[in-house]
């Protein structure tokens, strides 16, 4: 790796070899709770365990573009045609990865910006860290963000969005996805608060009374109860992990809001509207 890639690209501080020097220069990583992660070592593999500075990764990303002095993409490590192949879409991305890209090339995530430019990106996550780079090979612009937090994707998305704006590009998909996640999170909280006020008002004024077995609004109340159970199931099975990637600070708050929302919906099913008893009661 030193001979074929790192040295030719000038990645002088990058290495796969663990040493006391490497350990002394490592940033302290942190869990989402803020707790520091003890220094750990993993076996060197193709997808990780490269110790490098932001300048090193910057040189790697820059090598995929034309140099300011006219150097071809690849910088002699790869042919420019090979670099172009790396950046060519191969398959569509799905699930979580589709939030920050349209397709995947050979080693890069790829997206077509609204102005027609092709952007490439990649990231990595450790136990207490997250890294990301974004670049537009056609223009030679790129950004590298290395963080020492387990859940810093929201920060990375915001920085990537500001970088795209500064460079005059349309917002990259990662930053747009982060904005999209914020809106429903606030809506959930507001709905929970509104429902709490409405339910409390109904109980205090006597418009709602505890009578879970009555016939009044039985179908509607059954639907509400099912909705409450579904909301909690979706949150704990899929939603919590997804939201915590983008909103680590308020993910627990969103979970609490959803739990309150589901609890209030269940209470509403148990507290039908007051009124004349249904026929046959």
Helices and strands as residue ranges (DSSP letters): I 2-6, H 20-25, E 29-30, E 36-37, H 54-62, H 80-86, E 91-92, G 95-99, E 103-104, E 109-112, E 118-126, E 129-136, E 141-147, H 153-167, H 173-205, E 208-210, H 218-234, I 235-239, H 240-246, H 251-270, E 271-273
